[in-house]
Amino acid sequence: MSLDANSSIAHRGLADRMLRRGPLEAVATTTIAAGVVMLMQPFSLTLYSWSFATTLFGTVMFTIVSKVRE
């Protein structure tokens, strides 16, 4: 009995494919960029007041995601 190592990769679920470093780093980077845009926009005080929290959340998320498997 031999097990094919590639068969387990082919049967990975959606969660396994999404919980990888690449997609999560992209989400974290987009969140940081959204926070910076919220900080610089002159139209809404609500967006401005949430900009620091958004940028901080993206930074913490990026730090955590950088420890996730490749």
N, CA, C and O atoms as a Maestro MAE file, in Angstrom:
{
 s_m_m2io_version
 :::
 2.0.0
}

f_m_ct {
 s_m_title
 :::
 protein
 m_atom[280] {
  # First column is atom index #
  i_m_mmod_type
  r_m_x_coord
  r_m_y_coord
  r_m_z_coord
  i_m_residue_number
  s_m_chain_name
  s_m_pdb_residue_name
  s_m_pdb_atom_name
  i_m_atomic_number
  :::
  1 25 0.822 -1.181 0.000 1 A "MET " " N  " 7
  2 3 0.000 0.000 0.000 1 A "MET " " CA " 6
  3 2 0.866 1.244 0.000 1 A "MET " " C  " 6
  4 15 1.647 1.465 0.925 1 A "MET " " O  " 8
  5 25 0.731 2.042 -1.017 2 A "SER " " N  " 7
  6 3 1.469 3.305 -1.042 2 A "SER " " CA " 6
  7 2 0.474 4.451 -1.160 2 A "SER " " C  " 6
  8 15 -0.540 4.358 -1.851 2 A "SER " " O  " 8
  9 25 0.787 5.500 -0.485 3 A "LEU " " N  " 7
  10 3 -0.074 6.672 -0.529 3 A "LEU " " CA " 6
  11 2 0.556 7.719 -1.432 3 A "LEU " " C  " 6
  12 15 1.754 7.988 -1.358 3 A "LEU " " O  " 8
  13 25 -0.249 8.284 -2.259 4 A "ASP " " N  " 7
  14 3 0.238 9.321 -3.155 4 A "ASP " " CA " 6
  15 2 0.212 10.662 -2.412 4 A "ASP " " C  " 6
  16 15 -0.829 11.076 -1.901 4 A "ASP " " O  " 8
  17 25 1.344 11.323 -2.358 5 A "ALA " " N  " 7
  18 3 1.442 12.581 -1.613 5 A "ALA " " CA " 6
  19 2 0.644 13.684 -2.297 5 A "ALA " " C  " 6
  20 15 0.162 14.597 -1.626 5 A "ALA " " O  " 8
  21 25 0.497 13.621 -3.595 6 A "ASN " " N  " 7
  22 3 -0.217 14.677 -4.312 6 A "ASN " " CA " 6
  23 2 -1.728 14.565 -4.178 6 A "ASN " " C  " 6
  24 15 -2.436 15.550 -4.391 6 A "ASN " " O  " 8
  25 25 -2.238 13.388 -3.831 7 A "SER " " N  " 7
  26 3 -3.686 13.238 -3.710 7 A "SER " " CA " 6
  27 2 -4.242 14.047 -2.549 7 A "SER " " C  " 6
  28 15 -5.378 14.516 -2.613 7 A "SER " " O  " 8
  29 25 -3.457 14.218 -1.486 8 A "SER " " N  " 7
  30 3 -3.947 15.024 -0.363 8 A "SER " " CA " 6
  31 2 -3.986 16.499 -0.727 8 A "SER " " C  " 6
  32 15 -4.825 17.237 -0.210 8 A "SER " " O  " 8
  33 25 -3.096 16.944 -1.604 9 A "ILE " " N  " 7
  34 3 -3.099 18.342 -2.034 9 A "ILE " " CA " 6
  35 2 -4.304 18.617 -2.927 9 A "ILE " " C  " 6
  36 15 -4.894 19.696 -2.863 9 A "ILE " " O  " 8
  37 25 -4.665 17.653 -3.751 10 A "ALA " " N  " 7
  38 3 -5.780 17.847 -4.669 10 A "ALA " " CA " 6
  39 2 -7.108 17.929 -3.934 10 A "ALA " " C  " 6
  40 15 -8.046 18.543 -4.442 10 A "ALA " " O  " 8
  41 25 -7.216 17.335 -2.764 11 A "HIS " " N  " 7
  42 3 -8.472 17.297 -2.036 11 A "HIS " " CA " 6
  43 2 -8.556 18.353 -0.939 11 A "HIS " " C  " 6
  44 15 -9.406 18.254 -0.055 11 A "HIS " " O  " 8
  45 25 -7.701 19.345 -0.982 12 A "ARG " " N  " 7
  46 3 -7.770 20.391 0.029 12 A "ARG " " CA " 6
  47 2 -9.038 21.201 -0.138 12 A "ARG " " C  " 6
  48 15 -9.496 21.437 -1.256 12 A "ARG " " O  " 8
  49 25 -9.596 21.622 0.971 13 A "GLY " " N  " 7
  50 3 -10.818 22.400 0.925 13 A "GLY " " CA " 6
  51 2 -10.553 23.874 0.683 13 A "GLY " " C  " 6
  52 15 -9.408 24.319 0.605 13 A "GLY " " O  " 8
  53 25 -11.622 24.602 0.568 14 A "LEU " " N  " 7
  54 3 -11.535 26.038 0.327 14 A "LEU " " CA " 6
  55 2 -10.849 26.749 1.481 14 A "LEU " " C  " 6
  56 15 -10.062 27.668 1.253 14 A "LEU " " O  " 8
  57 25 -11.128 26.347 2.710 15 A "ALA " " N  " 7
  58 3 -10.510 26.989 3.874 15 A "ALA " " CA " 6
  59 2 -8.996 26.779 3.877 15 A "ALA " " C  " 6
  60 15 -8.245 27.689 4.230 15 A "ALA " " O  " 8
  61 25 -8.549 25.595 3.489 16 A "ASP " " N  " 7
  62 3 -7.102 25.337 3.441 16 A "ASP " " CA " 6
  63 2 -6.418 26.183 2.379 16 A "ASP " " C  " 6
  64 15 -5.284 26.629 2.558 16 A "ASP " " O  " 8
  65 25 -7.121 26.399 1.271 17 A "ARG " " N  " 7
  66 3 -6.527 27.217 0.218 17 A "ARG " " CA " 6
  67 2 -6.516 28.694 0.586 17 A "ARG " " C  " 6
  68 15 -5.603 29.419 0.191 17 A "ARG " " O  " 8
  69 25 -7.514 29.152 1.337 18 A "MET " " N  " 7
  70 3 -7.595 30.567 1.703 18 A "MET " " CA " 6
  71 2 -6.703 30.906 2.891 18 A "MET " " C  " 6
  72 15 -6.221 32.033 2.997 18 A "MET " " O  " 8
  73 25 -6.476 29.947 3.785 19 A "LEU " " N  " 7
  74 3 -5.670 30.212 4.977 19 A "LEU " " CA " 6
  75 2 -4.197 29.983 4.682 19 A "LEU " " C  " 6
  76 15 -3.527 29.200 5.356 19 A "LEU " " O  " 8
  77 25 -3.714 30.665 3.686 20 A "ARG " " N  " 7
  78 3 -2.304 30.634 3.338 20 A "ARG " " CA " 6
  79 2 -1.765 32.046 3.403 20 A "ARG " " C  " 6
  80 15 -2.530 33.010 3.440 20 A "ARG " " O  " 8
  81 25 -0.474 32.168 3.418 21 A "ARG " " N  " 7
  82 3 0.157 33.471 3.626 21 A "ARG " " CA " 6
  83 2 -0.186 34.467 2.526 21 A "ARG " " C  " 6
  84 15 -0.491 35.622 2.825 21 A "ARG " " O  " 8
  85 25 -0.145 34.061 1.286 22 A "GLY " " N  " 7
  86 3 -0.351 34.979 0.164 22 A "GLY " " CA " 6
  87 2 -1.669 35.738 0.205 22 A "GLY " " C  " 6
  88 15 -1.665 36.968 0.233 22 A "GLY " " O  " 8
  89 25 -2.803 35.029 0.208 23 A "PRO " " N  " 7
  90 3 -4.087 35.732 0.228 23 A "PRO " " CA " 6
  91 2 -4.304 36.559 1.502 23 A "PRO " " C  " 6
  92 15 -4.869 37.651 1.447 23 A "PRO " " O  " 8
  93 25 -3.859 36.040 2.637 24 A "LEU " " N  " 7
  94 3 -4.054 36.771 3.883 24 A "LEU " " CA " 6
  95 2 -3.178 38.022 3.950 24 A "LEU " " C  " 6
  96 15 -3.603 39.043 4.490 24 A "LEU " " O  " 8
  97 25 -1.964 37.953 3.406 25 A "GLU " " N  " 7
  98 3 -1.122 39.148 3.350 25 A "GLU " " CA " 6
  99 2 -1.736 40.194 2.437 25 A "GLU " " C  " 6
  100 15 -1.637 41.389 2.713 25 A "GLU " " O  " 8
  101 25 -2.367 39.763 1.356 26 A "ALA " " N  " 7
  102 3 -3.024 40.706 0.453 26 A "ALA " " CA " 6
  103 2 -4.184 41.412 1.152 26 A "ALA " " C  " 6
  104 15 -4.376 42.614 0.971 26 A "ALA " " O  " 8
  105 25 -4.956 40.674 1.946 27 A "VAL " " N  " 7
  106 3 -6.063 41.280 2.692 27 A "VAL " " CA " 6
  107 2 -5.531 42.261 3.734 27 A "VAL " " C  " 6
  108 15 -6.075 43.354 3.893 27 A "VAL " " O  " 8
  109 25 -4.478 41.877 4.439 28 A "ALA " " N  " 7
  110 3 -3.902 42.760 5.455 28 A "ALA " " CA " 6
  111 2 -3.339 44.030 4.824 28 A "ALA " " C  " 6
  112 15 -3.524 45.121 5.363 28 A "ALA " " O  " 8
  113 25 -2.660 43.900 3.699 29 A "THR " " N  " 7
  114 3 -2.106 45.064 3.017 29 A "THR " " CA " 6
  115 2 -3.212 45.986 2.514 29 A "THR " " C  " 6
  116 15 -3.088 47.208 2.598 29 A "THR " " O  " 8
  117 25 -4.288 45.411 1.995 30 A "THR " " N  " 7
  118 3 -5.424 46.206 1.538 30 A "THR " " CA " 6
  119 2 -6.083 46.934 2.705 30 A "THR " " C  " 6
  120 15 -6.516 48.078 2.559 30 A "THR " " O  " 8
  121 25 -6.162 46.281 3.859 31 A "THR " " N  " 7
  122 3 -6.738 46.919 5.043 31 A "THR " " CA " 6
  123 2 -5.878 48.095 5.501 31 A "THR " " C  " 6
  124 15 -6.406 49.142 5.873 31 A "THR " " O  " 8
  125 25 -4.576 47.929 5.476 32 A "ILE " " N  " 7
  126 3 -3.673 49.032 5.839 32 A "ILE " " CA " 6
  127 2 -3.849 50.188 4.862 32 A "ILE " " C  " 6
  128 15 -3.941 51.344 5.275 32 A "ILE " " O  " 8
  129 25 -3.896 49.883 3.571 33 A "ALA " " N  " 7
  130 3 -4.067 50.931 2.558 33 A "ALA " " CA " 6
  131 2 -5.406 51.642 2.723 33 A "ALA " " C  " 6
  132 15 -5.483 52.860 2.565 33 A "ALA " " O  " 8
  133 25 -6.458 50.895 3.040 34 A "ALA " " N  " 7
  134 3 -7.763 51.522 3.266 34 A "ALA " " CA " 6
  135 2 -7.720 52.460 4.468 34 A "ALA " " C  " 6
  136 15 -8.325 53.531 4.442 34 A "ALA " " O  " 8
  137 25 -7.011 52.064 5.517 35 A "GLY " " N  " 7
  138 3 -6.869 52.924 6.685 35 A "GLY " " CA " 6
  139 2 -6.133 54.211 6.374 35 A "GLY " " C  " 6
  140 15 -6.492 55.271 6.887 35 A "GLY " " O  " 8
  141 25 -5.110 54.134 5.541 36 A "VAL " " N  " 7
  142 3 -4.357 55.339 5.156 36 A "VAL " " CA " 6
  143 2 -5.217 56.252 4.286 36 A "VAL " " C  " 6
  144 15 -5.187 57.472 4.449 36 A "VAL " " O  " 8
  145 25 -5.981 55.671 3.364 37 A "VAL " " N  " 7
  146 3 -6.894 56.471 2.540 37 A "VAL " " CA " 6
  147 2 -7.949 57.133 3.417 37 A "VAL " " C  " 6
  148 15 -8.279 58.300 3.207 37 A "VAL " " O  " 8
  149 25 -8.478 56.409 4.391 38 A "MET " " N  " 7
  150 3 -9.451 56.980 5.317 38 A "MET " " CA " 6
  151 2 -8.846 58.135 6.103 38 A "MET " " C  " 6
  152 15 -9.536 59.104 6.420 38 A "MET " " O  " 8
  153 25 -7.577 58.036 6.412 39 A "LEU " " N  " 7
  154 3 -6.898 59.090 7.158 39 A "LEU " " CA " 6
  155 2 -6.729 60.361 6.327 39 A "LEU " " C  " 6
  156 15 -6.784 61.465 6.867 39 A "LEU " " O  " 8
  157 25 -6.526 60.213 5.030 40 A "MET " " N  " 7
  158 3 -6.226 61.364 4.181 40 A "MET " " CA " 6
  159 2 -7.442 62.007 3.519 40 A "MET " " C  " 6
  160 15 -7.326 63.096 2.958 40 A "MET " " O  " 8
  161 25 -8.587 61.368 3.573 41 A "GLN " " N  " 7
  162 3 -9.752 61.923 2.884 41 A "GLN " " CA " 6
  163 2 -10.342 63.097 3.683 41 A "GLN " " C  " 6
  164 15 -10.345 63.062 4.914 41 A "GLN " " O  " 8
  165 25 -10.842 64.136 2.995 42 A "PRO " " N  " 7
  166 3 -11.354 65.318 3.697 42 A "PRO " " CA " 6
  167 2 -12.878 65.360 3.844 42 A "PRO " " C  " 6
  168 15 -13.410 66.396 4.241 42 A "PRO " " O  " 8
  169 25 -13.598 64.279 3.541 43 A "PHE " " N  " 7
  170 3 -15.047 64.340 3.432 43 A "PHE " " CA " 6
  171 2 -15.809 63.888 4.669 43 A "PHE " " C  " 6
  172 15 -16.826 64.489 5.017 43 A "PHE " " O  " 8
  173 25 -15.341 62.852 5.332 44 A "SER " " N  " 7
  174 3 -16.133 62.251 6.397 44 A "SER " " CA " 6
  175 2 -15.322 62.169 7.692 44 A "SER " " C  " 6
  176 15 -14.233 61.598 7.732 44 A "SER " " O  " 8
  177 25 -15.881 62.751 8.737 45 A "LEU " " N  " 7
  178 3 -15.229 62.692 10.037 45 A "LEU " " CA " 6
  179 2 -15.286 61.272 10.614 45 A "LEU " " C  " 6
  180 15 -14.379 60.860 11.338 45 A "LEU " " O  " 8
  181 25 -16.330 60.538 10.300 46 A "THR " " N  " 7
  182 3 -16.446 59.156 10.779 46 A "THR " " CA " 6
  183 2 -15.335 58.283 10.198 46 A "THR " " C  " 6
  184 15 -14.705 57.512 10.923 46 A "THR " " O  " 8
  185 25 -15.097 58.403 8.895 47 A "LEU " " N  " 7
  186 3 -14.003 57.634 8.286 47 A "LEU " " CA " 6
  187 2 -12.665 58.031 8.886 47 A "LEU " " C  " 6
  188 15 -11.816 57.181 9.153 47 A "LEU " " O  " 8
  189 25 -12.485 59.322 9.096 48 A "TYR " " N  " 7
  190 3 -11.235 59.796 9.686 48 A "TYR " " CA " 6
  191 2 -11.055 59.243 11.100 48 A "TYR " " C  " 6
  192 15 -9.949 58.858 11.479 48 A "TYR " " O  " 8
  193 25 -12.128 59.204 11.871 49 A "SER " " N  " 7
  194 3 -12.003 58.739 13.254 49 A "SER " " CA " 6
  195 2 -11.739 57.234 13.338 49 A "SER " " C  " 6
  196 15 -11.155 56.775 14.320 49 A "SER " " O  " 8
  197 25 -12.152 56.457 12.337 50 A "TRP " " N  " 7
  198 3 -11.906 55.016 12.316 50 A "TRP " " CA " 6
  199 2 -10.618 54.642 11.595 50 A "TRP " " C  " 6
  200 15 -10.255 53.467 11.556 50 A "TRP " " O  " 8
  201 25 -9.918 55.624 11.022 51 A "SER " " N  " 7
  202 3 -8.740 55.322 10.210 51 A "SER " " CA " 6
  203 2 -7.603 54.715 11.028 51 A "SER " " C  " 6
  204 15 -6.941 53.788 10.562 51 A "SER " " O  " 8
  205 25 -7.367 55.217 12.225 52 A "PHE " " N  " 7
  206 3 -6.277 54.673 13.038 52 A "PHE " " CA " 6
  207 2 -6.569 53.224 13.426 52 A "PHE " " C  " 6
  208 15 -5.686 52.370 13.353 52 A "PHE " " O  " 8
  209 25 -7.796 52.950 13.835 53 A "ALA " " N  " 7
  210 3 -8.161 51.580 14.223 53 A "ALA " " CA " 6
  211 2 -8.029 50.622 13.035 53 A "ALA " " C  " 6
  212 15 -7.582 49.487 13.198 53 A "ALA " " O  " 8
  213 25 -8.417 51.077 11.847 54 A "THR " " N  " 7
  214 3 -8.319 50.243 10.654 54 A "THR " " CA " 6
  215 2 -6.860 49.956 10.299 54 A "THR " " C  " 6
  216 15 -6.495 48.821 9.992 54 A "THR " " O  " 8
  217 25 -6.037 50.999 10.348 55 A "THR " " N  " 7
  218 3 -4.615 50.816 10.048 55 A "THR " " CA " 6
  219 2 -3.952 49.912 11.080 55 A "THR " " C  " 6
  220 15 -3.136 49.058 10.733 55 A "THR " " O  " 8
  221 25 -4.300 50.100 12.334 56 A "LEU " " N  " 7
  222 3 -3.746 49.256 13.395 56 A "LEU " " CA " 6
  223 2 -4.178 47.805 13.230 56 A "LEU " " C  " 6
  224 15 -3.364 46.895 13.388 56 A "LEU " " O  " 8
  225 25 -5.439 47.581 12.917 57 A "PHE " " N  " 7
  226 3 -5.927 46.220 12.695 57 A "PHE " " CA " 6
  227 2 -5.189 45.558 11.538 57 A "PHE " " C  " 6
  228 15 -4.800 44.394 11.637 57 A "PHE " " O  " 8
  229 25 -4.993 46.289 10.442 58 A "GLY " " N  " 7
  230 3 -4.263 45.739 9.303 58 A "GLY " " CA " 6
  231 2 -2.827 45.415 9.644 58 A "GLY " " C  " 6
  232 15 -2.288 44.410 9.181 58 A "GLY " " O  " 8
  233 25 -2.196 46.263 10.455 59 A "THR " " N  " 7
  234 3 -0.807 46.022 10.843 59 A "THR " " CA " 6
  235 2 -0.691 44.794 11.738 59 A "THR " " C  " 6
  236 15 0.205 43.970 11.555 59 A "THR " " O  " 8
  237 25 -1.590 44.674 12.698 60 A "VAL " " N  " 7
  238 3 -1.577 43.496 13.583 60 A "VAL " " CA " 6
  239 2 -1.877 42.236 12.780 60 A "VAL " " C  " 6
  240 15 -1.256 41.194 12.992 60 A "VAL " " O  " 8
  241 25 -2.824 42.336 11.865 61 A "MET " " N  " 7
  242 3 -3.153 41.180 11.025 61 A "MET " " CA " 6
  243 2 -1.949 40.779 10.170 61 A "MET " " C  " 6
  244 15 -1.668 39.589 10.028 61 A "MET " " O  " 8
  245 25 -1.241 41.748 9.603 62 A "PHE " " N  " 7
  246 3 -0.069 41.434 8.788 62 A "PHE " " CA " 6
  247 2 1.016 40.776 9.628 62 A "PHE " " C  " 6
  248 15 1.688 39.855 9.164 62 A "PHE " " O  " 8
  249 25 1.190 41.241 10.854 63 A "THR " " N  " 7
  250 3 2.188 40.648 11.741 63 A "THR " " CA " 6
  251 2 1.848 39.197 12.062 63 A "THR " " C  " 6
  252 15 2.727 38.335 12.061 63 A "THR " " O  " 8
  253 25 0.586 38.929 12.334 64 A "ILE " " N  " 7
  254 3 0.157 37.563 12.649 64 A "ILE " " CA " 6
  255 2 0.249 36.675 11.416 64 A "ILE " " C  " 6
  256 15 0.711 35.537 11.496 64 A "ILE " " O  " 8
  257 25 -0.190 37.197 10.281 65 A "VAL " " N  " 7
  258 3 -0.200 36.404 9.042 65 A "VAL " " CA " 6
  259 2 1.212 36.049 8.601 65 A "VAL " " C  " 6
  260 15 1.421 35.012 7.971 65 A "VAL " " O  " 8
  261 25 2.174 36.888 8.920 66 A "SER " " N  " 7
  262 3 3.542 36.581 8.504 66 A "SER " " CA " 6
  263 2 4.080 35.335 9.200 66 A "SER " " C  " 6
  264 15 5.107 34.794 8.791 66 A "SER " " O  " 8
  265 25 3.408 34.883 10.229 67 A "LYS " " N  " 7
  266 3 3.811 33.646 10.934 67 A "LYS " " CA " 6
  267 2 3.095 32.404 10.404 67 A "LYS " " C  " 6
  268 15 3.421 31.288 10.806 67 A "LYS " " O  " 8
  269 25 2.115 32.587 9.499 68 A "VAL " " N  " 7
  270 3 1.316 31.482 8.955 68 A "VAL " " CA " 6
  271 2 2.139 30.721 7.924 68 A "VAL " " C  " 6
  272 15 3.042 31.277 7.297 68 A "VAL " " O  " 8
  273 25 1.816 29.443 7.758 69 A "ARG " " N  " 7
  274 3 2.564 28.606 6.818 69 A "ARG " " CA " 6
  275 2 2.475 29.142 5.399 69 A "ARG " " C  " 6
  276 15 1.523 29.830 5.030 69 A "ARG " " O  " 8
  277 25 3.465 28.818 4.636 70 A "GLU " " N  " 7
  278 3 3.575 29.265 3.251 70 A "GLU " " CA " 6
  279 2 2.577 28.519 2.459 70 A "GLU " " C  " 6
  280 15 2.473 28.720 1.249 70 A "GLU " " O  " 8
  :::
 }
 m_bond[279] {
  # First column is bond index #
  i_m_from
  i_m_to
  i_m_order
  :::
  1 1 2 1
  2 2 3 1
  3 3 4 2
  4 3 5 1
  5 5 6 1
  6 6 7 1
  7 7 8 2
  8 7 9 1
  9 9 10 1
  10 10 11 1
  11 11 12 2
  12 11 13 1
  13 13 14 1
  14 14 15 1
  15 15 16 2
  16 15 17 1
  17 17 18 1
  18 18 19 1
  19 19 20 2
  20 19 21 1
  21 21 22 1
  22 22 23 1
  23 23 24 2
  24 23 25 1
  25 25 26 1
  26 26 27 1
  27 27 28 2
  28 27 29 1
  29 29 30 1
  30 30 31 1
  31 31 32 2
  32 31 33 1
  33 33 34 1
  34 34 35 1
  35 35 36 2
  36 35 37 1
  37 37 38 1
  38 38 39 1
  39 39 40 2
  40 39 41 1
  41 41 42 1
  42 42 43 1
  43 43 44 2
  44 43 45 1
  45 45 46 1
  46 46 47 1
  47 47 48 2
  48 47 49 1
  49 49 50 1
  50 50 51 1
  51 51 52 2
  52 51 53 1
  53 53 54 1
  54 54 55 1
  55 55 56 2
  56 55 57 1
  57 57 58 1
  58 58 59 1
  59 59 60 2
  60 59 61 1
  61 61 62 1
  62 62 63 1
  63 63 64 2
  64 63 65 1
  65 65 66 1
  66 66 67 1
  67 67 68 2
  68 67 69 1
  69 69 70 1
  70 70 71 1
  71 71 72 2
  72 71 73 1
  73 73 74 1
  74 74 75 1
  75 75 76 2
  76 75 77 1
  77 77 78 1
  78 78 79 1
  79 79 80 2
  80 79 81 1
  81 81 82 1
  82 82 83 1
  83 83 84 2
  84 83 85 1
  85 85 86 1
  86 86 87 1
  87 87 88 2
  88 87 89 1
  89 89 90 1
  90 90 91 1
  91 91 92 2
  92 91 93 1
  93 93 94 1
  94 94 95 1
  95 95 96 2
  96 95 97 1
  97 97 98 1
  98 98 99 1
  99 99 100 2
  100 99 101 1
  101 101 102 1
  102 102 103 1
  103 103 104 2
  104 103 105 1
  105 105 106 1
  106 106 107 1
  107 107 108 2
  108 107 109 1
  109 109 110 1
  110 110 111 1
  111 111 112 2
  112 111 113 1
  113 113 114 1
  114 114 115 1
  115 115 116 2
  116 115 117 1
  117 117 118 1
  118 118 119 1
  119 119 120 2
  120 119 121 1
  121 121 122 1
  122 122 123 1
  123 123 124 2
  124 123 125 1
  125 125 126 1
  126 126 127 1
  127 127 128 2
  128 127 129 1
  129 129 130 1
  130 130 131 1
  131 131 132 2
  132 131 133 1
  133 133 134 1
  134 134 135 1
  135 135 136 2
  136 135 137 1
  137 137 138 1
  138 138 139 1
  139 139 140 2
  140 139 141 1
  141 141 142 1
  142 142 143 1
  143 143 144 2
  144 143 145 1
  145 145 146 1
  146 146 147 1
  147 147 148 2
  148 147 149 1
  149 149 150 1
  150 150 151 1
  151 151 152 2
  152 151 153 1
  153 153 154 1
  154 154 155 1
  155 155 156 2
  156 155 157 1
  157 157 158 1
  158 158 159 1
  159 159 160 2
  160 159 161 1
  161 161 162 1
  162 162 163 1
  163 163 164 2
  164 163 165 1
  165 165 166 1
  166 166 167 1
  167 167 168 2
  168 167 169 1
  169 169 170 1
  170 170 171 1
  171 171 172 2
  172 171 173 1
  173 173 174 1
  174 174 175 1
  175 175 176 2
  176 175 177 1
  177 177 178 1
  178 178 179 1
  179 179 180 2
  180 179 181 1
  181 181 182 1
  182 182 183 1
  183 183 184 2
  184 183 185 1
  185 185 186 1
  186 186 187 1
  187 187 188 2
  188 187 189 1
  189 189 190 1
  190 190 191 1
  191 191 192 2
  192 191 193 1
  193 193 194 1
  194 194 195 1
  195 195 196 2
  196 195 197 1
  197 197 198 1
  198 198 199 1
  199 199 200 2
  200 199 201 1
  201 201 202 1
  202 202 203 1
  203 203 204 2
  204 203 205 1
  205 205 206 1
  206 206 207 1
  207 207 208 2
  208 207 209 1
  209 209 210 1
  210 210 211 1
  211 211 212 2
  212 211 213 1
  213 213 214 1
  214 214 215 1
  215 215 216 2
  216 215 217 1
  217 217 218 1
  218 218 219 1
  219 219 220 2
  220 219 221 1
  221 221 222 1
  222 222 223 1
  223 223 224 2
  224 223 225 1
  225 225 226 1
  226 226 227 1
  227 227 228 2
  228 227 229 1
  229 229 230 1
  230 230 231 1
  231 231 232 2
  232 231 233 1
  233 233 234 1
  234 234 235 1
  235 235 236 2
  236 235 237 1
  237 237 238 1
  238 238 239 1
  239 239 240 2
  240 239 241 1
  241 241 242 1
  242 242 243 1
  243 243 244 2
  244 243 245 1
  245 245 246 1
  246 246 247 1
  247 247 248 2
  248 247 249 1
  249 249 250 1
  250 250 251 1
  251 251 252 2
  252 251 253 1
  253 253 254 1
  254 254 255 1
  255 255 256 2
  256 255 257 1
  257 257 258 1
  258 258 259 1
  259 259 260 2
  260 259 261 1
  261 261 262 1
  262 262 263 1
  263 263 264 2
  264 263 265 1
  265 265 266 1
  266 266 267 1
  267 267 268 2
  268 267 269 1
  269 269 270 1
  270 270 271 1
  271 271 272 2
  272 271 273 1
  273 273 274 1
  274 274 275 1
  275 275 276 2
  276 275 277 1
  277 277 278 1
  278 278 279 1
  279 279 280 2
  :::
 }
}
